[in-house]
Amino acid sequence: MSKKQTLVPNMNLDENWVSLMIAARDLGLTTEEVRQFFRECEQNDEESIRYTERE
């Protein structure tokens, strides 16, 4: 049985977010690797906004 099937429904958690985190875990990613990925995404978004504002 997968972990997802054993989760107790929680109205405070986004189902897509939970699925994403389970997929990351299943791929063997560490918590720090997931955090680093989101940091890099945030930095890329900020750079894109700065570039767009210059146009």
Residue pairs with C-beta under 8 A, 6 or more apart in sequence:
2 22
3 22
3 25
4 18
4 19
4 22
7 18
21 34
24 33
24 34
